[in-house]
Amino acid sequence: MLLTASPLGTALGGPLTTALGPRATLGGSGLATLTLGALACVLLLARRWNRSGIEKRALLSHG
């Protein structure tokens, strides 16, 4: 993934920075990073909640 991401980032980064400006490009990158991090947290918490619910139901059905 790193091998394709580097040329793609270089090919898109230059024109994107030229079109939007450096401040908007960095701001958009930061916002995208925070959004993806928040989404990952929500997904991990939902997975943990679902897993604990499954374990509780298994204990209740066997108990």
N, C-alpha and C positions, 0 to 999 in steps of 0.2 A: 504494500500500500504506500509506503514511503517513497518508493521509486517513481510511482505515477503522480503522487501528490506534489512533489517538488516542481517538476516541469509545469504541471497544471497551475499551481500557485503562481509561478513566475509568469506564465502566459496570461493569466487572468488578473493578477495583481497589479501589473503596470497600467493597463488601460483602465482598470477600476479606480485606482488611485488618481489617475489623471482626470477621469470623469467626475469623481465625487470629491476629490481633495483628500489630503492626508488625515485631517481631523475626522471627517465623516467616515472614512474607511476604518480607522482605528476604533471609533465609537461603534460602528456596526459590528466589527469583529468582537469587541468586548460584549456587546449586547447578545450576539449569537452565542458566545461562550457561556454567559450567565443563563441564557434560556435553555441551552442543552444540559447544563449542570442541574438546573431546577427540574427539568424533565427526567433526568436520570434519577434524582432523589425521589421523585414521585413514583416512578416505576419500581424502584427498589423497595420503597415503603409498602406499595401495593402488593408486591410479591411476598414480602415478609408477613404482611397481614393475612394474605391468602394462605400462606403456608401454615401459620399458627392456627388459623381456623380449621384447616384440614386436620391437623394433629389433634385439636380439641374434639372434633367430631369423631375421629377414630377412637379416642379414649372413651368417649361416651357410648359408642356402639359396642365396645368390648367390655365396658364396665357394667 
